[in-house]
Amino acid sequence: MIKKQKFILTIRFFTYGKFGLIFIYQKIVLLGMTFFFIIPFKTPIEQKLGVFSHMENIYV
């Protein structure tokens, strides 16, 4: 899973260059915000669904 993510990030970096790097950074920040602020206030089931849908949005 981790290797796949790094591979996708690498492709995006070489495809989009500096703009892609900014885009990736924003996505990572959004993911971090989700983990640290949104998820702790949800029930465990909502946590799992939220993480899954968020990962889908990032890597699709």
N, CA, C and O atoms as a GROMACS GRO file, in nm:
protein
  240
    1MET      N    1   0.083  -0.120   0.000
    1MET     CA    2   0.000   0.000   0.000
    1MET      C    3   0.087   0.126   0.000
    1MET      O    4   0.064   0.218  -0.077
    2ILE      N    5   0.187   0.126   0.089
    2ILE     CA    6   0.273   0.244   0.098
    2ILE      C    7   0.355   0.261  -0.030
    2ILE      O    8   0.369   0.372  -0.080
    3LYS      N    9   0.408   0.150  -0.083
    3LYS     CA   10   0.486   0.159  -0.206
    3LYS      C   11   0.400   0.209  -0.321
    3LYS      O   12   0.445   0.289  -0.403
    4LYS      N   13   0.276   0.161  -0.327
    4LYS     CA   14   0.186   0.205  -0.433
    4LYS      C   15   0.162   0.355  -0.425
    4LYS      O   16   0.162   0.424  -0.527
    5GLN      N   17   0.141   0.406  -0.303
    5GLN     CA   18   0.117   0.548  -0.286
    5GLN      C   19   0.239   0.629  -0.329
    5GLN      O   20   0.226   0.730  -0.398
    6LYS      N   21   0.357   0.585  -0.288
    6LYS     CA   22   0.479   0.657  -0.326
    6LYS      C   23   0.497   0.656  -0.478
    6LYS      O   24   0.538   0.755  -0.536
    7PHE      N   25   0.465   0.543  -0.541
    7PHE     CA   26   0.476   0.532  -0.686
    7PHE      C   27   0.384   0.631  -0.754
    7PHE      O   28   0.423   0.698  -0.850
    8ILE      N   29   0.259   0.640  -0.705
    8ILE     CA   30   0.162   0.732  -0.763
    8ILE      C   31   0.207   0.876  -0.742
    8ILE      O   32   0.196   0.959  -0.833
    9LEU      N   33   0.257   0.907  -0.622
    9LEU     CA   34   0.305   1.042  -0.594
    9LEU      C   35   0.422   1.078  -0.685
    9LEU      O   36   0.433   1.191  -0.731
   10THR      N   37   0.509   0.980  -0.711
   10THR     CA   38   0.624   1.004  -0.799
   10THR      C   39   0.577   1.036  -0.940
   10THR      O   40   0.628   1.129  -1.003
   11ILE      N   41   0.480   0.960  -0.990
   11ILE     CA   42   0.426   0.985  -1.124
   11ILE      C   43   0.365   1.125  -1.131
   11ILE      O   44   0.388   1.199  -1.226
   12ARG      N   45   0.289   1.160  -1.028
   12ARG     CA   46   0.225   1.292  -1.028
   12ARG      C   47   0.330   1.403  -1.023
   12ARG      O   48   0.313   1.507  -1.086
   13PHE      N   49   0.438   1.381  -0.950
   13PHE     CA   50   0.542   1.482  -0.940
   13PHE      C   51   0.605   1.506  -1.077
   13PHE      O   52   0.623   1.621  -1.118
   14PHE      N   53   0.640   1.399  -1.148
   14PHE     CA   54   0.705   1.414  -1.277
   14PHE      C   55   0.607   1.462  -1.384
   14PHE      O   56   0.648   1.523  -1.483
   15THR      N   57   0.478   1.435  -1.364
   15THR     CA   58   0.379   1.477  -1.462
   15THR      C   59   0.348   1.625  -1.450
   15THR      O   60   0.340   1.696  -1.550
   16TYR      N   61   0.329   1.670  -1.327
   16TYR     CA   62   0.282   1.806  -1.306
   16TYR      C   63   0.391   1.904  -1.263
   16TYR      O   64   0.370   2.025  -1.262
   17GLY      N   65   0.508   1.851  -1.226
   17GLY     CA   66   0.617   1.939  -1.186
   17GLY      C   67   0.588   2.014  -1.057
   17GLY      O   68   0.532   1.957  -0.963
   18LYS      N   69   0.625   2.141  -1.053
   18LYS     CA   70   0.608   2.220  -0.931
   18LYS      C   71   0.461   2.234  -0.892
   18LYS      O   72   0.427   2.226  -0.774
   19PHE      N   73   0.374   2.252  -0.990
   19PHE     CA   74   0.231   2.265  -0.960
   19PHE      C   75   0.178   2.135  -0.900
   19PHE      O   76   0.095   2.137  -0.810
   20GLY      N   77   0.228   2.023  -0.952
   20GLY     CA   78   0.187   1.894  -0.898
   20GLY      C   79   0.233   1.876  -0.755
   20GLY      O   80   0.162   1.819  -0.673
   21LEU      N   81   0.354   1.925  -0.726
   21LEU     CA   82   0.407   1.913  -0.590
   21LEU      C   83   0.321   1.993  -0.492
   21LEU      O   84   0.294   1.947  -0.380
   22ILE      N   85   0.278   2.112  -0.534
   22ILE     CA   86   0.190   2.193  -0.450
   22ILE      C   87   0.058   2.121  -0.428
   22ILE      O   88   0.005   2.119  -0.317
   23PHE      N   89   0.005   2.062  -0.536
   23PHE     CA   90  -0.122   1.989  -0.528
   23PHE      C   91  -0.111   1.872  -0.432
   23PHE      O   92  -0.200   1.850  -0.349
   24ILE      N   93  -0.002   1.796  -0.443
   24ILE     CA   94   0.020   1.681  -0.355
   24ILE      C   95   0.032   1.727  -0.210
   24ILE      O   96  -0.023   1.666  -0.119
   25TYR      N   97   0.106   1.837  -0.189
   25TYR     CA   98   0.123   1.890  -0.053
   25TYR      C   99  -0.012   1.927   0.008
   25TYR      O  100  -0.038   1.899   0.125
   26GLN      N  101  -0.098   1.991  -0.072
   26GLN     CA  102  -0.231   2.028  -0.023
   26GLN      C  103  -0.311   1.904   0.014
   26GLN      O  104  -0.380   1.904   0.116
   27LYS      N  105  -0.302   1.799  -0.068
   27LYS     CA  106  -0.375   1.675  -0.039
   27LYS      C  107  -0.325   1.612   0.090
   27LYS      O  108  -0.405   1.564   0.171
   28ILE      N  109  -0.193   1.612   0.110
   28ILE     CA  110  -0.136   1.554   0.233
   28ILE      C  111  -0.182   1.634   0.354
   28ILE      O  112  -0.216   1.577   0.458
   29VAL      N  113  -0.184   1.766   0.342
   29VAL     CA  114  -0.230   1.851   0.452
   29VAL      C  115  -0.376   1.823   0.483
   29VAL      O  116  -0.415   1.813   0.599
   30LEU      N  117  -0.459   1.811   0.377
   30LEU     CA  118  -0.601   1.782   0.397
   30LEU      C  119  -0.619   1.647   0.465
   30LEU      O  120  -0.704   1.633   0.553
   31LEU      N  121  -0.539   1.549   0.424
   31LEU     CA  122  -0.548   1.416   0.486
   31LEU      C  123  -0.510   1.425   0.634
   31LEU      O  124  -0.576   1.365   0.719
   32GLY      N  125  -0.405   1.499   0.663
   32GLY     CA  126  -0.363   1.517   0.802
   32GLY      C  127  -0.470   1.587   0.884
   32GLY      O  128  -0.496   1.550   0.998
   33MET      N  129  -0.532   1.690   0.826
   33MET     CA  130  -0.639   1.761   0.895
   33MET      C  131  -0.754   1.666   0.924
   33MET      O  132  -0.814   1.672   1.031
   34THR      N  133  -0.784   1.578   0.829
   34THR     CA  134  -0.892   1.482   0.848
   34THR      C  135  -0.861   1.389   0.965
   34THR      O  136  -0.947   1.365   1.050
   35PHE      N  137  -0.738   1.338   0.969
   35PHE     CA  138  -0.701   1.244   1.075
   35PHE      C  139  -0.701   1.312   1.212
   35PHE      O  140  -0.748   1.254   1.310
   36PHE      N  141  -0.650   1.434   1.219
   36PHE     CA  142  -0.629   1.497   1.350
   36PHE      C  143  -0.751   1.571   1.403
   36PHE      O  144  -0.765   1.588   1.524
   37PHE      N  145  -0.840   1.615   1.314
   37PHE     CA  146  -0.951   1.699   1.361
   37PHE      C  147  -1.088   1.638   1.338
   37PHE      O  148  -1.176   1.651   1.425
   38ILE      N  149  -1.110   1.572   1.225
   38ILE     CA  150  -1.245   1.522   1.194
   38ILE      C  151  -1.267   1.383   1.251
   38ILE      O  152  -1.368   1.358   1.317
   39ILE      N  153  -1.173   1.291   1.226
   39ILE     CA  154  -1.193   1.151   1.262
   39ILE      C  155  -1.212   1.128   1.413
   39ILE      O  156  -1.298   1.048   1.450
   40PRO      N  157  -1.136   1.195   1.501
   40PRO     CA  158  -1.151   1.166   1.645
   40PRO      C  159  -1.292   1.192   1.698
   40PRO      O  160  -1.329   1.138   1.803
   41PHE      N  161  -1.371   1.273   1.628
   41PHE     CA  162  -1.504   1.308   1.676
   41PHE      C  163  -1.612   1.219   1.617
   41PHE      O  164  -1.730   1.238   1.646
   42LYS      N  165  -1.573   1.122   1.535
   42LYS     CA  166  -1.671   1.034   1.473
   42LYS      C  167  -1.670   0.898   1.540
   42LYS      O  168  -1.579   0.864   1.616
   43THR      N  169  -1.774   0.820   1.511
   43THR     CA  170  -1.779   0.683   1.561
   43THR      C  171  -1.682   0.597   1.481
   43THR      O  172  -1.643   0.636   1.371
   44PRO      N  173  -1.642   0.481   1.533
   44PRO     CA  174  -1.546   0.394   1.461
   44PRO      C  175  -1.590   0.359   1.320
   44PRO      O  176  -1.507   0.356   1.229
   45ILE      N  177  -1.719   0.333   1.300
   45ILE     CA  178  -1.766   0.297   1.165
   45ILE      C  179  -1.749   0.417   1.071
   45ILE      O  180  -1.703   0.402   0.958
   46GLU      N  181  -1.786   0.534   1.118
   46GLU     CA  182  -1.771   0.654   1.036
   46GLU      C  183  -1.624   0.682   1.008
   46GLU      O  184  -1.588   0.731   0.901
   47GLN      N  185  -1.538   0.650   1.105
   47GLN     CA  186  -1.394   0.668   1.084
   47GLN      C  187  -1.348   0.586   0.964
   47GLN      O  188  -1.281   0.637   0.874
   48LYS      N  189  -1.385   0.457   0.963
   48LYS     CA  190  -1.340   0.369   0.855
   48LYS      C  191  -1.392   0.416   0.720
   48LYS      O  192  -1.317   0.421   0.622
   49LEU      N  193  -1.520   0.450   0.714
   49LEU     CA  194  -1.578   0.496   0.588
   49LEU      C  195  -1.516   0.628   0.544
   49LEU      O  196  -1.492   0.650   0.426
   50GLY      N  197  -1.491   0.716   0.641
   50GLY     CA  198  -1.433   0.846   0.609
   50GLY      C  199  -1.293   0.833   0.553
   50GLY      O  200  -1.259   0.899   0.455
   51VAL      N  201  -1.212   0.747   0.614
   51VAL     CA  202  -1.075   0.727   0.566
   51VAL      C  203  -1.078   0.667   0.427
   51VAL      O  204  -1.002   0.710   0.340
   52PHE      N  205  -1.164   0.568   0.405
   52PHE     CA  206  -1.170   0.502   0.275
   52PHE      C  207  -1.209   0.600   0.165
   52PHE      O  208  -1.144   0.605   0.061
   53SER      N  209  -1.313   0.678   0.189
   53SER     CA  210  -1.359   0.772   0.087
   53SER      C  211  -1.254   0.881   0.063
   53SER      O  212  -1.236   0.926  -0.050
   54HIS      N  213  -1.184   0.922   0.169
   54HIS     CA  214  -1.083   1.026   0.154
   54HIS      C  215  -0.964   0.974   0.073
   54HIS      O  216  -0.911   1.046  -0.012
   55MET      N  217  -0.922   0.850   0.099
   55MET     CA  218  -0.811   0.792   0.024
   55MET      C  219  -0.850   0.776  -0.123
   55MET      O  220  -0.768   0.798  -0.212
   56GLU      N  221  -0.974   0.739  -0.148
   56GLU     CA  222  -1.022   0.727  -0.286
   56GLU      C  223  -1.008   0.861  -0.357
   56GLU      O  224  -0.962   0.867  -0.471
   57ASN      N  225  -1.048   0.969  -0.290
   57ASN     CA  226  -1.043   1.101  -0.352
   57ASN      C  227  -0.900   1.142  -0.384
   57ASN      O  228  -0.875   1.208  -0.484
   58ILE      N  229  -0.806   1.101  -0.300
   58ILE     CA  230  -0.667   1.142  -0.320
   58ILE      C  231  -0.602   1.064  -0.435
   58ILE      O  232  -0.534   1.123  -0.519
   59TYR      N  233  -0.624   0.934  -0.440
   59TYR     CA  234  -0.544   0.852  -0.531
   59TYR      C  235  -0.619   0.807  -0.656
   59TYR      O  236  -0.567   0.725  -0.731
   60VAL      N  237  -0.738   0.859  -0.679
   60VAL     CA  238  -0.809   0.826  -0.804
   60VAL      C  239  -0.764   0.922  -0.912
   60VAL      O  240  -0.810   0.914  -1.026
   0.00000   0.00000   0.00000
